Amino acid sequence: MQGLLNTERLFSMPTPIWYYDMSLFRRTVDAAVKAAEANGITIHYSIKANSEPRILEYMKGKGLGVDCVSGNEVKYSIEQGFDPAKIVFAGVGKSDEEILYAMKAGIGSFNCESLEELVVIEEIAAANDLRANVSLRINPEVDAKTHKFMTTGLEMDKFGIPKKDMARVVEILLHSSHVNFKGLHFHIGSQITDVENVFTNECISANGIVAFFEENGFPVENIDLGGGLGIDYYNPDSHDIPEFELWFSTLRERMKLRPGQKLHVEPGRSLVGQCVSLLSRVIFVKEGENKTFVILDTGMNDLIRPALYHAYHKIENLTASSERLMVYDVVGPICESADVLAVDRVLPVTKRGDILAIRSTGAYGSVMSSSYNMRNPARVVFSDDL
Ligand SMILES: Cc1ncc(COP(=O)(O)O)c(C=O)c1O
């Protein structure tokens, strides 16, 4: 594992630990900001990926806005000092309370996901004598070519307004005197690795949808193309910073922008994924009937991605004393058969007390963790503090 600082001190700490490589994190954000500026794109960080205040502080300093999917995320972002005007709020099921709260807070835009929601936003704004900035999330019907639980832009997905309803949306907008139509929003999925092809397809669909609204008298000022850039879970060291330039230049080249139109994106995983490793101690190495199990002091309670999506995370033994290799199933301590972090994984001979690093856990790691089995949360350690 690169960039591991003061290992003696780190390895003396109780595990499990979310270890933040802050140097890599800053280099990642800087690379994204540079590529965004070069292509005239505004970034709203998707805070659902990781809401650690130390990383938010840096992003705020770099001028990023925030993409939220709940009223509490909006509230938390404001508490962390983000300008409400730089907050966008998506989500298929915003409650009336969440809508009113965000409206009063003066967020930049609701990314509205249904006709039903648009009607309710208008009603709430009218009843409270407020105006709401609204962008419409349209389902672009584009295949993100990713895991089925990470695709969001297909006809069968629950997200966004179906294309077939666009004419009805225009009708509703015409009668919505408390809604400021700000633009359009798309998000086709997560962990997209076929960057050029998939995002080109997103742009082709988005161009058609933008043209429809403009032709119907609704100028589209903001075009938000969502998040989705994937990271390399197999080679986190040789591919530590994701392909922001390729992603942003693809969007810039493929979108047919007229003067005055602005492009926005909402990266989550790509900004934080590679910057965190989950460090864990081996409690037992257990010989099963046909398998050898490495049993860790972390499991699906801390990192649910392998159990939820069969997600692959590279695992390294940081304290191995032998170079001889063995095949193991790496499992957690939770009383669930799904609590498996890796199957048939080749590792150096591993023994009780060794420290293993589960790599690329910065996105959708700690935010999805639970106290299931009444386990304590993993501690957080920043490389800057070692
Ligand atoms: C609306 C929206 N925008 C952005 C993102 C961030 O996606 P990613 O972490 O893949 O960049 C998500 C994640 O699911 C999302 O739902």
The ligand as an SDF file (V2000), in Angstrom:
LIG
                    3D

 16 16  0  0  0  0  0  0  0  0999 V2000
  -28.1810   11.7150   -8.2540 C   0  0  0  0  0  0  0  0  0  0  0  0
  -26.8060   11.2040   -8.0420 C   0  0  0  0  0  0  0  0  0  0  0  0
  -25.7640   11.9720   -8.4050 N   0  0  0  0  0  0  0  0  0  0  0  0
  -24.5010   11.5660   -8.2000 C   0  0  0  0  0  0  0  0  0  0  0  0
  -24.2010   10.3390   -7.6400 C   0  0  0  0  0  0  0  0  0  0  0  0
  -22.7770    9.9600   -7.4290 C   0  0  0  0  0  0  0  0  0  0  0  0
  -22.4100    8.8730   -8.2040 O   0  0  0  0  0  0  0  0  0  0  0  0
  -20.9070    8.3620   -8.1750 P   0  0  0  0  0  0  0  0  0  0  0  0
  -20.5320    8.1120   -6.7690 O   0  0  0  0  0  0  0  0  0  0  0  0
  -20.9450    7.1220   -8.9870 O   0  0  0  0  0  0  0  0  0  0  0  0
  -20.0640    9.4120   -8.8280 O   0  0  0  0  0  0  0  0  0  0  0  0
  -25.2560    9.4910   -7.2850 C   0  0  0  0  0  0  0  0  0  0  0  0
  -24.9540    8.1630   -6.7260 C   0  0  0  0  0  0  0  0  0  0  0  0
  -25.6570    7.2240   -6.7770 O   0  0  0  0  0  0  0  0  0  0  0  0
  -26.5890    9.9380   -7.4760 C   0  0  0  0  0  0  0  0  0  0  0  0
  -27.6270    9.1840   -7.1170 O   0  0  0  0  0  0  0  0  0  0  0  0
  1  2  1  0
  2  3  1  0
  2 15  2  0
  3  4  2  0
  4  5  1  0
  5  6  1  0
  5 12  2  0
  6  7  1  0
  7  8  1  0
  8  9  2  0
  8 10  1  0
  8 11  1  0
 12 13  1  0
 12 15  1  0
 13 14  2  0
 15 16  1  0
M  END
$$$$
